[in-house]
């Protein structure tokens, strides 16, 4: 996705931005028009966030 994020503050900012992006997508969803692909996309976003958190945690050791 770009340059590696090494600085602790930059890592937190990155995670905040990604979480805010997820929340924006979640807010924009209309339940009556949501299909399985939309739910899969949300799950993938959460999985990506979790992977980044684990990567940042591992890098900080």
PDB file of N, CA, C, O and CB in Angstrom:
ATOM      1  N   UNK A   1       0.808  -1.181   0.000  1.00  0.00           N
ATOM      2  CA  UNK A   1       0.000   0.000   0.000  1.00  0.00           C
ATOM      3  C   UNK A   1       0.854   1.247   0.000  1.00  0.00           C
ATOM      4  O   UNK A   1       0.295   2.343  -0.043  1.00  0.00           O
ATOM      5  CB  UNK A   1      -0.921  -0.003   1.175  1.00  0.00           C
ATOM      6  N   UNK A   2       2.097   1.159   0.043  1.00  0.00           N
ATOM      7  CA  UNK A   2       2.964   2.340   0.084  1.00  0.00           C
ATOM      8  C   UNK A   2       4.187   2.009   0.894  1.00  0.00           C
ATOM      9  O   UNK A   2       4.586   0.851   1.018  1.00  0.00           O
ATOM     10  CB  UNK A   2       2.229   3.568   0.678  1.00  0.00           C
ATOM     11  N   UNK A   3       4.775   3.047   1.442  1.00  0.00           N
ATOM     12  CA  UNK A   3       5.969   2.860   2.259  1.00  0.00           C
ATOM     13  C   UNK A   3       5.627   2.193   3.572  1.00  0.00           C
ATOM     14  O   UNK A   3       4.526   2.349   4.100  1.00  0.00           O
ATOM     15  CB  UNK A   3       6.656   4.191   2.515  1.00  0.00           C
ATOM     16  N   UNK A   4       6.587   1.446   4.094  1.00  0.00           N
ATOM     17  CA  UNK A   4       6.394   0.784   5.373  1.00  0.00           C
ATOM     18  C   UNK A   4       6.260   1.827   6.475  1.00  0.00           C
ATOM     19  O   UNK A   4       6.935   2.856   6.455  1.00  0.00           O
ATOM     20  CB  UNK A   4       7.560  -0.181   5.674  1.00  0.00           C
ATOM     21  N   UNK A   5       5.390   1.553   7.427  1.00  0.00           N
ATOM     22  CA  UNK A   5       5.168   2.461   8.549  1.00  0.00           C
ATOM     23  C   UNK A   5       5.951   1.921   9.733  1.00  0.00           C
ATOM     24  O   UNK A   5       5.592   0.886  10.294  1.00  0.00           O
ATOM     25  CB  UNK A   5       3.638   2.604   8.890  1.00  0.00           C
ATOM     26  N   UNK A   6       7.012   2.609  10.115  1.00  0.00           N
ATOM     27  CA  UNK A   6       7.886   2.128  11.179  1.00  0.00           C
ATOM     28  C   UNK A   6       7.699   2.890  12.480  1.00  0.00           C
ATOM     29  O   UNK A   6       7.765   2.294  13.555  1.00  0.00           O
ATOM     30  CB  UNK A   6       9.321   2.221  10.744  1.00  0.00           C
ATOM     31  N   UNK A   7       7.467   4.186  12.407  1.00  0.00           N
ATOM     32  CA  UNK A   7       7.315   5.036  13.571  1.00  0.00           C
ATOM     33  C   UNK A   7       6.032   4.669  14.324  1.00  0.00           C
ATOM     34  O   UNK A   7       4.982   4.490  13.707  1.00  0.00           O
ATOM     35  CB  UNK A   7       7.300   6.521  13.158  1.00  0.00           C
ATOM     36  N   UNK A   8       6.112   4.556  15.649  1.00  0.00           N
ATOM     37  CA  UNK A   8       4.968   4.158  16.463  1.00  0.00           C
ATOM     38  C   UNK A   8       3.776   5.098  16.279  1.00  0.00           C
ATOM     39  O   UNK A   8       2.641   4.640  16.147  1.00  0.00           O
ATOM     40  CB  UNK A   8       5.367   4.112  17.928  1.00  0.00           C
ATOM     41  N   UNK A   9       4.025   6.395  16.269  1.00  0.00           N
ATOM     42  CA  UNK A   9       2.939   7.365  16.081  1.00  0.00           C
ATOM     43  C   UNK A   9       2.316   7.224  14.700  1.00  0.00           C
ATOM     44  O   UNK A   9       1.099   7.332  14.550  1.00  0.00           O
ATOM     45  CB  UNK A   9       3.454   8.797  16.279  1.00  0.00           C
ATOM     46  N   UNK A  10       3.144   6.983  13.698  1.00  0.00           N
ATOM     47  CA  UNK A  10       2.641   6.802  12.336  1.00  0.00           C
ATOM     48  C   UNK A  10       1.809   5.523  12.241  1.00  0.00           C
ATOM     49  O   UNK A  10       0.821   5.475  11.508  1.00  0.00           O
ATOM     50  CB  UNK A  10       3.811   6.759  11.326  1.00  0.00           C
ATOM     51  N   UNK A  11       2.204   4.498  12.973  1.00  0.00           N
ATOM     52  CA  UNK A  11       1.439   3.257  12.992  1.00  0.00           C
ATOM     53  C   UNK A  11       0.053   3.483  13.590  1.00  0.00           C
ATOM     54  O   UNK A  11      -0.946   2.994  13.062  1.00  0.00           O
ATOM     55  CB  UNK A  11       2.189   2.177  13.783  1.00  0.00           C
ATOM     56  N   UNK A  12      -0.001   4.219  14.681  1.00  0.00           N
ATOM     57  CA  UNK A  12      -1.279   4.505  15.326  1.00  0.00           C
ATOM     58  C   UNK A  12      -2.144   5.350  14.397  1.00  0.00           C
ATOM     59  O   UNK A  12      -3.341   5.097  14.264  1.00  0.00           O
ATOM     60  CB  UNK A  12      -1.064   5.227  16.680  1.00  0.00           C
ATOM     61  N   UNK A  13      -1.545   6.353  13.754  1.00  0.00           N
ATOM     62  CA  UNK A  13      -2.295   7.181  12.801  1.00  0.00           C
ATOM     63  C   UNK A  13      -2.832   6.344  11.647  1.00  0.00           C
ATOM     64  O   UNK A  13      -3.975   6.518  11.224  1.00  0.00           O
ATOM     65  CB  UNK A  13      -1.411   8.310  12.259  1.00  0.00           C
ATOM     66  N   UNK A  14      -2.005   5.439  11.143  1.00  0.00           N
ATOM     67  CA  UNK A  14      -2.432   4.562  10.057  1.00  0.00           C
ATOM     68  C   UNK A  14      -3.647   3.733  10.484  1.00  0.00           C
ATOM     69  O   UNK A  14      -4.634   3.644   9.754  1.00  0.00           O
ATOM     70  CB  UNK A  14      -1.274   3.636   9.624  1.00  0.00           C
ATOM     71  N   UNK A  15      -3.566   3.135  11.663  1.00  0.00           N
ATOM     72  CA  UNK A  15      -4.671   2.303  12.156  1.00  0.00           C
ATOM     73  C   UNK A  15      -5.928   3.136  12.381  1.00  0.00           C
ATOM     74  O   UNK A  15      -7.032   2.675  12.094  1.00  0.00           O
ATOM     75  CB  UNK A  15      -4.271   1.597  13.460  1.00  0.00           C
ATOM     76  N   UNK A  16      -5.774   4.349  12.889  1.00  0.00           N
ATOM     77  CA  UNK A  16      -6.926   5.230  13.081  1.00  0.00           C
ATOM     78  C   UNK A  16      -7.589   5.558  11.747  1.00  0.00           C
ATOM     79  O   UNK A  16      -8.815   5.538  11.632  1.00  0.00           O
ATOM     80  CB  UNK A  16      -6.500   6.523  13.792  1.00  0.00           C
ATOM     81  N   UNK A  17      -6.774   5.860  10.747  1.00  0.00           N
ATOM     82  CA  UNK A  17      -7.321   6.174   9.423  1.00  0.00           C
ATOM     83  C   UNK A  17      -8.070   4.987   8.842  1.00  0.00           C
ATOM     84  O   UNK A  17      -9.157   5.143   8.286  1.00  0.00           O
ATOM     85  CB  UNK A  17      -6.206   6.602   8.470  1.00  0.00           C
ATOM     86  N   UNK A  18      -7.498   3.820   8.968  1.00  0.00           N
ATOM     87  CA  UNK A  18      -8.148   2.619   8.438  1.00  0.00           C
ATOM     88  C   UNK A  18      -9.442   2.310   9.195  1.00  0.00           C
ATOM     89  O   UNK A  18     -10.440   1.913   8.594  1.00  0.00           O
ATOM     90  CB  UNK A  18      -7.192   1.418   8.518  1.00  0.00           C
ATOM     91  N   UNK A  19      -9.416   2.492  10.497  1.00  0.00           N
ATOM     92  CA  UNK A  19     -10.617   2.258  11.290  1.00  0.00           C
ATOM     93  C   UNK A  19     -11.710   3.266  10.923  1.00  0.00           C
ATOM     94  O   UNK A  19     -12.880   2.903  10.804  1.00  0.00           O
ATOM     95  CB  UNK A  19     -10.294   2.343  12.794  1.00  0.00           C
ATOM     96  N   UNK A  20     -11.324   4.524  10.745  1.00  0.00           N
ATOM     97  CA  UNK A  20     -12.292   5.540  10.333  1.00  0.00           C
ATOM     98  C   UNK A  20     -12.869   5.230   8.954  1.00  0.00           C
ATOM     99  O   UNK A  20     -14.054   5.449   8.703  1.00  0.00           O
ATOM    100  CB  UNK A  20     -11.639   6.924  10.329  1.00  0.00           C
ATOM    101  N   UNK A  21     -12.023   4.720   8.066  1.00  0.00           N
ATOM    102  CA  UNK A  21     -12.499   4.323   6.748  1.00  0.00           C
ATOM    103  C   UNK A  21     -13.537   3.209   6.877  1.00  0.00           C
ATOM    104  O   UNK A  21     -14.572   3.234   6.211  1.00  0.00           O
ATOM    105  CB  UNK A  21     -11.323   3.866   5.861  1.00  0.00           C
ATOM    106  N   UNK A  22     -13.252   2.237   7.736  1.00  0.00           N
ATOM    107  CA  UNK A  22     -14.189   1.146   7.974  1.00  0.00           C
ATOM    108  C   UNK A  22     -15.516   1.682   8.518  1.00  0.00           C
ATOM    109  O   UNK A  22     -16.587   1.268   8.073  1.00  0.00           O
ATOM    110  CB  UNK A  22     -13.583   0.124   8.952  1.00  0.00           C
ATOM    111  N   UNK A  23     -15.439   2.597   9.475  1.00  0.00           N
ATOM    112  CA  UNK A  23     -16.652   3.159  10.064  1.00  0.00           C
ATOM    113  C   UNK A  23     -17.460   3.947   9.035  1.00  0.00           C
ATOM    114  O   UNK A  23     -18.690   3.916   9.055  1.00  0.00           O
ATOM    115  CB  UNK A  23     -16.298   4.057  11.246  1.00  0.00           C
ATOM    116  N   UNK A  24     -16.770   4.654   8.136  1.00  0.00           N
ATOM    117  CA  UNK A  24     -17.460   5.380   7.066  1.00  0.00           C
ATOM    118  C   UNK A  24     -18.217   4.425   6.154  1.00  0.00           C
ATOM    119  O   UNK A  24     -19.361   4.681   5.777  1.00  0.00           O
ATOM    120  CB  UNK A  24     -16.461   6.203   6.248  1.00  0.00           C
ATOM    121  N   UNK A  25     -17.567   3.326   5.806  1.00  0.00           N
ATOM    122  CA  UNK A  25     -18.215   2.325   4.950  1.00  0.00           C
ATOM    123  C   UNK A  25     -19.414   1.728   5.685  1.00  0.00           C
ATOM    124  O   UNK A  25     -20.481   1.547   5.099  1.00  0.00           O
ATOM    125  CB  UNK A  25     -17.210   1.205   4.541  1.00  0.00           C
ATOM    126  N   UNK A  26     -19.235   1.428   6.950  1.00  0.00           N
ATOM    127  CA  UNK A  26     -20.314   0.851   7.750  1.00  0.00           C
ATOM    128  C   UNK A  26     -21.504   1.809   7.841  1.00  0.00           C
ATOM    129  O   UNK A  26     -22.655   1.388   7.722  1.00  0.00           O
ATOM    130  CB  UNK A  26     -19.807   0.502   9.159  1.00  0.00           C
ATOM    131  N   UNK A  27     -21.226   3.083   8.050  1.00  0.00           N
ATOM    132  CA  UNK A  27     -22.296   4.079   8.126  1.00  0.00           C
ATOM    133  C   UNK A  27     -23.046   4.231   6.806  1.00  0.00           C
ATOM    134  O   UNK A  27     -24.241   4.528   6.797  1.00  0.00           O
ATOM    135  CB  UNK A  27     -21.725   5.420   8.543  1.00  0.00           C
ATOM    136  N   UNK A  28     -22.348   4.028   5.698  1.00  0.00           N
ATOM    137  CA  UNK A  28     -22.948   4.230   4.383  1.00  0.00           C
ATOM    138  C   UNK A  28     -23.823   3.055   3.936  1.00  0.00           C
ATOM    139  O   UNK A  28     -24.594   3.172   2.984  1.00  0.00           O
ATOM    140  CB  UNK A  28     -21.863   4.467   3.363  1.00  0.00           C
ATOM    141  N   UNK A  29     -23.697   1.951   4.615  1.00  0.00           N
ATOM    142  CA  UNK A  29     -24.448   0.760   4.204  1.00  0.00           C
ATOM    143  C   UNK A  29     -25.920   0.909   4.551  1.00  0.00           C
ATOM    144  O   UNK A  29     -26.280   1.300   5.661  1.00  0.00           O
ATOM    145  CB  UNK A  29     -23.875  -0.503   4.870  1.00  0.00           C
ATOM    146  N   UNK A  30     -26.749   0.593   3.590  1.00  0.00           N
ATOM    147  CA  UNK A  30     -28.196   0.557   3.811  1.00  0.00           C
ATOM    148  C   UNK A  30     -28.584  -0.913   4.000  1.00  0.00           C
ATOM    149  O   UNK A  30     -28.479  -1.712   3.070  1.00  0.00           O
ATOM    150  CB  UNK A  30     -28.993   1.222   2.604  1.00  0.00           C
ATOM    151  N   UNK A  31     -29.029  -1.259   5.204  1.00  0.00           N
ATOM    152  CA  UNK A  31     -29.302  -2.672   5.513  1.00  0.00           C
ATOM    153  C   UNK A  31     -30.208  -3.373   4.505  1.00  0.00           C
ATOM    154  O   UNK A  31     -29.997  -4.545   4.193  1.00  0.00           O
ATOM    155  CB  UNK A  31     -29.925  -2.772   6.868  1.00  0.00           C
ATOM    156  N   UNK A  32     -31.202  -2.672   3.998  1.00  0.00           N
ATOM    157  CA  UNK A  32     -32.125  -3.320   3.069  1.00  0.00           C
ATOM    158  C   UNK A  32     -31.522  -3.573   1.694  1.00  0.00           C
ATOM    159  O   UNK A  32     -32.080  -4.327   0.897  1.00  0.00           O
ATOM    160  CB  UNK A  32     -33.357  -2.486   2.920  1.00  0.00           C
ATOM    161  N   UNK A  33     -30.381  -2.943   1.415  1.00  0.00           N
ATOM    162  CA  UNK A  33     -29.718  -3.139   0.123  1.00  0.00           C
ATOM    163  C   UNK A  33     -28.363  -3.834   0.248  1.00  0.00           C
ATOM    164  O   UNK A  33     -27.604  -3.903  -0.719  1.00  0.00           O
ATOM    165  CB  UNK A  33     -29.536  -1.806  -0.564  1.00  0.00           C
ATOM    166  N   UNK A  34     -28.068  -4.341   1.425  1.00  0.00           N
ATOM    167  CA  UNK A  34     -26.782  -4.986   1.671  1.00  0.00           C
ATOM    168  C   UNK A  34     -26.844  -6.448   1.247  1.00  0.00           C
ATOM    169  O   UNK A  34     -27.780  -7.172   1.588  1.00  0.00           O
ATOM    170  CB  UNK A  34     -26.387  -4.870   3.159  1.00  0.00           C
ATOM    171  N   UNK A  35     -25.827  -6.867   0.496  1.00  0.00           N
ATOM    172  CA  UNK A  35     -25.781  -8.273   0.094  1.00  0.00           C
ATOM    173  C   UNK A  35     -24.544  -8.943   0.699  1.00  0.00           C
ATOM    174  O   UNK A  35     -23.774  -8.317   1.428  1.00  0.00           O
ATOM    175  CB  UNK A  35     -25.770  -8.403  -1.457  1.00  0.00           C
ATOM    176  N   UNK A  36     -24.379 -10.195   0.389  1.00  0.00           N
ATOM    177  CA  UNK A  36     -23.284 -10.980   0.958  1.00  0.00           C
ATOM    178  C   UNK A  36     -21.913 -10.420   0.586  1.00  0.00           C
ATOM    179  O   UNK A  36     -20.990 -10.475   1.398  1.00  0.00           O
ATOM    180  CB  UNK A  36     -23.387 -12.420   0.499  1.00  0.00           C
ATOM    181  N   UNK A  37     -21.765  -9.892  -0.605  1.00  0.00           N
ATOM    182  CA  UNK A  37     -20.485  -9.293  -1.017  1.00  0.00           C
ATOM    183  C   UNK A  37     -20.113  -8.115  -0.130  1.00  0.00           C
ATOM    184  O   UNK A  37     -18.946  -7.942   0.221  1.00  0.00           O
ATOM    185  CB  UNK A  37     -20.552  -8.838  -2.479  1.00  0.00           C
ATOM    186  N   UNK A  38     -21.109  -7.299   0.236  1.00  0.00           N
ATOM    187  CA  UNK A  38     -20.847  -6.163   1.120  1.00  0.00           C
ATOM    188  C   UNK A  38     -20.357  -6.637   2.482  1.00  0.00           C
ATOM    189  O   UNK A  38     -19.413  -6.077   3.040  1.00  0.00           O
ATOM    190  CB  UNK A  38     -22.110  -5.306   1.283  1.00  0.00           C
ATOM    191  N   UNK A  39     -20.993  -7.654   3.005  1.00  0.00           N
ATOM    192  CA  UNK A  39     -20.590  -8.211   4.301  1.00  0.00           C
ATOM    193  C   UNK A  39     -19.191  -8.812   4.206  1.00  0.00           C
ATOM    194  O   UNK A  39     -18.377  -8.639   5.113  1.00  0.00           O
ATOM    195  CB  UNK A  39     -21.602  -9.281   4.775  1.00  0.00           C
ATOM    196  N   UNK A  40     -18.912  -9.512   3.122  1.00  0.00           N
ATOM    197  CA  UNK A  40     -17.574 -10.084   2.918  1.00  0.00           C
ATOM    198  C   UNK A  40     -16.513  -8.983   2.862  1.00  0.00           C
ATOM    199  O   UNK A  40     -15.416  -9.146   3.397  1.00  0.00           O
ATOM    200  CB  UNK A  40     -17.537 -10.923   1.620  1.00  0.00           C
ATOM    201  N   UNK A  41     -16.841  -7.867   2.217  1.00  0.00           N
ATOM    202  CA  UNK A  41     -15.909  -6.741   2.137  1.00  0.00           C
ATOM    203  C   UNK A  41     -15.630  -6.172   3.523  1.00  0.00           C
ATOM    204  O   UNK A  41     -14.486  -5.849   3.844  1.00  0.00           O
ATOM    205  CB  UNK A  41     -16.467  -5.642   1.216  1.00  0.00           C
ATOM    206  N   UNK A  42     -16.656  -6.050   4.336  1.00  0.00           N
ATOM    207  CA  UNK A  42     -16.469  -5.561   5.707  1.00  0.00           C
ATOM    208  C   UNK A  42     -15.596  -6.514   6.519  1.00  0.00           C
ATOM    209  O   UNK A  42     -14.709  -6.080   7.253  1.00  0.00           O
ATOM    210  CB  UNK A  42     -17.827  -5.377   6.398  1.00  0.00           C
ATOM    211  N   UNK A  43     -15.849  -7.790   6.387  1.00  0.00           N
ATOM    212  CA  UNK A  43     -15.040  -8.789   7.092  1.00  0.00           C
ATOM    213  C   UNK A  43     -13.588  -8.720   6.631  1.00  0.00           C
ATOM    214  O   UNK A  43     -12.674  -8.840   7.447  1.00  0.00           O
ATOM    215  CB  UNK A  43     -15.605 -10.208   6.863  1.00  0.00           C
ATOM    216  N   UNK A  44     -13.370  -8.530   5.340  1.00  0.00           N
ATOM    217  CA  UNK A  44     -12.000  -8.423   4.819  1.00  0.00           C
ATOM    218  C   UNK A  44     -11.297  -7.188   5.377  1.00  0.00           C
ATOM    219  O   UNK A  44     -10.110  -7.238   5.700  1.00  0.00           O
ATOM    220  CB  UNK A  44     -12.012  -8.370   3.279  1.00  0.00           C
ATOM    221  N   UNK A  45     -12.028  -6.083   5.491  1.00  0.00           N
ATOM    222  CA  UNK A  45     -11.448  -4.866   6.065  1.00  0.00           C
ATOM    223  C   UNK A  45     -11.032  -5.104   7.510  1.00  0.00           C
ATOM    224  O   UNK A  45      -9.964  -4.657   7.928  1.00  0.00           O
ATOM    225  CB  UNK A  45     -12.448  -3.696   5.985  1.00  0.00           C
ATOM    226  N   UNK A  46     -11.864  -5.803   8.278  1.00  0.00           N
ATOM    227  CA  UNK A  46     -11.537  -6.112   9.673  1.00  0.00           C
ATOM    228  C   UNK A  46     -10.328  -7.043   9.735  1.00  0.00           C
ATOM    229  O   UNK A  46      -9.438  -6.852  10.563  1.00  0.00           O
ATOM    230  CB  UNK A  46     -12.750  -6.755  10.391  1.00  0.00           C
ATOM    231  N   UNK A  47     -10.295  -8.042   8.868  1.00  0.00           N
ATOM    232  CA  UNK A  47      -9.154  -8.962   8.824  1.00  0.00           C
ATOM    233  C   UNK A  47      -7.865  -8.215   8.491  1.00  0.00           C
ATOM    234  O   UNK A  47      -6.818  -8.489   9.077  1.00  0.00           O
ATOM    235  CB  UNK A  47      -9.401 -10.077   7.793  1.00  0.00           C
ATOM    236  N   UNK A  48      -7.939  -7.279   7.556  1.00  0.00           N
ATOM    237  CA  UNK A  48      -6.760  -6.481   7.184  1.00  0.00           C
ATOM    238  C   UNK A  48      -6.277  -5.636   8.365  1.00  0.00           C
ATOM    239  O   UNK A  48      -5.077  -5.531   8.619  1.00  0.00           O
ATOM    240  CB  UNK A  48      -7.084  -5.568   5.979  1.00  0.00           C
ATOM    241  N   UNK A  49      -7.229  -5.040   9.077  1.00  0.00           N
ATOM    242  CA  UNK A  49      -6.867  -4.257  10.260  1.00  0.00           C
ATOM    243  C   UNK A  49      -6.203  -5.127  11.319  1.00  0.00           C
ATOM    244  O   UNK A  49      -5.201  -4.740  11.921  1.00  0.00           O
ATOM    245  CB  UNK A  49      -8.104  -3.576  10.846  1.00  0.00           C
ATOM    246  N   UNK A  50      -6.768  -6.293  11.535  1.00  0.00           N
ATOM    247  CA  UNK A  50      -6.199  -7.210  12.522  1.00  0.00           C
ATOM    248  C   UNK A  50      -4.781  -7.628  12.120  1.00  0.00           C
ATOM    249  O   UNK A  50      -3.887  -7.697  12.963  1.00  0.00           O
ATOM    250  CB  UNK A  50      -7.098  -8.454  12.681  1.00  0.00           C
ATOM    251  N   UNK A  51      -4.584  -7.904  10.842  1.00  0.00           N
ATOM    252  CA  UNK A  51      -3.263  -8.300  10.348  1.00  0.00           C
ATOM    253  C   UNK A  51      -2.248  -7.168  10.563  1.00  0.00           C
ATOM    254  O   UNK A  51      -1.113  -7.412  10.973  1.00  0.00           O
ATOM    255  CB  UNK A  51      -3.338  -8.680   8.846  1.00  0.00           C
ATOM    256  N   UNK A  52      -2.671  -5.929  10.280  1.00  0.00           N
ATOM    257  CA  UNK A  52      -1.772  -4.789  10.474  1.00  0.00           C
ATOM    258  C   UNK A  52      -1.428  -4.620  11.945  1.00  0.00           C
ATOM    259  O   UNK A  52      -0.275  -4.355  12.285  1.00  0.00           O
ATOM    260  CB  UNK A  52      -2.407  -3.501   9.929  1.00  0.00           C
ATOM    261  N   UNK A  53      -2.418  -4.771  12.822  1.00  0.00           N
ATOM    262  CA  UNK A  53      -2.164  -4.668  14.266  1.00  0.00           C
ATOM    263  C   UNK A  53      -1.133  -5.700  14.706  1.00  0.00           C
ATOM    264  O   UNK A  53      -0.204  -5.385  15.449  1.00  0.00           O
ATOM    265  CB  UNK A  53      -3.470  -4.853  15.063  1.00  0.00           C
ATOM    266  N   UNK A  54      -1.305  -6.920  14.247  1.00  0.00           N
ATOM    267  CA  UNK A  54      -0.357  -7.982  14.601  1.00  0.00           C
ATOM    268  C   UNK A  54       1.029  -7.683  14.043  1.00  0.00           C
ATOM    269  O   UNK A  54       2.034  -7.909  14.717  1.00  0.00           O
ATOM    270  CB  UNK A  54      -0.852  -9.342  14.081  1.00  0.00           C
ATOM    271  N   UNK A  55       1.086  -7.176  12.819  1.00  0.00           N
ATOM    272  CA  UNK A  55       2.373  -6.832  12.206  1.00  0.00           C
ATOM    273  C   UNK A  55       3.059  -5.724  12.994  1.00  0.00           C
ATOM    274  O   UNK A  55       4.258  -5.808  13.261  1.00  0.00           O
ATOM    275  CB  UNK A  55       2.179  -6.399  10.737  1.00  0.00           C
ATOM    276  N   UNK A  56       2.316  -4.688  13.371  1.00  0.00           N
ATOM    277  CA  UNK A  56       2.892  -3.588  14.135  1.00  0.00           C
ATOM    278  C   UNK A  56       3.347  -4.071  15.504  1.00  0.00           C
ATOM    279  O   UNK A  56       4.389  -3.649  16.006  1.00  0.00           O
ATOM    280  CB  UNK A  56       1.881  -2.445  14.283  1.00  0.00           C
ATOM    281  N   UNK A  57       2.558  -4.960  16.106  1.00  0.00           N
ATOM    282  CA  UNK A  57       2.927  -5.485  17.420  1.00  0.00           C
ATOM    283  C   UNK A  57       4.219  -6.287  17.310  1.00  0.00           C
ATOM    284  O   UNK A  57       5.102  -6.169  18.160  1.00  0.00           O
ATOM    285  CB  UNK A  57       1.790  -6.362  18.001  1.00  0.00           C
ATOM    286  N   UNK A  58       4.328  -7.103  16.262  1.00  0.00           N
ATOM    287  CA  UNK A  58       5.521  -7.919  16.057  1.00  0.00           C
ATOM    288  C   UNK A  58       6.741  -7.037  15.772  1.00  0.00           C
ATOM    289  O   UNK A  58       7.836  -7.306  16.265  1.00  0.00           O
ATOM    290  CB  UNK A  58       5.299  -8.912  14.900  1.00  0.00           C
ATOM    291  N   UNK A  59       6.544  -5.992  14.981  1.00  0.00           N
ATOM    292  CA  UNK A  59       7.645  -5.089  14.639  1.00  0.00           C
ATOM    293  C   UNK A  59       8.149  -4.314  15.821  1.00  0.00           C
ATOM    294  O   UNK A  59       9.305  -3.891  15.834  1.00  0.00           O
ATOM    295  CB  UNK A  59       7.222  -4.135  13.573  1.00  0.00           C
ATOM    296  N   UNK A  60       7.305  -4.113  16.829  1.00  0.00           N
ATOM    297  CA  UNK A  60       7.713  -3.308  17.989  1.00  0.00           C
ATOM    298  C   UNK A  60       8.525  -4.115  18.999  1.00  0.00           C
ATOM    299  O   UNK A  60       9.078  -3.551  19.943  1.00  0.00           O
ATOM    300  CB  UNK A  60       6.485  -2.724  18.675  1.00  0.00           C
ATOM    301  N   UNK A  61       8.601  -5.439  18.805  1.00  0.00           N
ATOM    302  CA  UNK A  61       9.353  -6.283  19.741  1.00  0.00           C
ATOM    303  C   UNK A  61      10.815  -6.300  19.399  1.00  0.00           C
ATOM    304  O   UNK A  61      11.600  -6.960  20.079  1.00  0.00           O
ATOM    305  CB  UNK A  61       8.812  -7.700  19.746  1.00  0.00           C
TER     306      UNK A  61
END
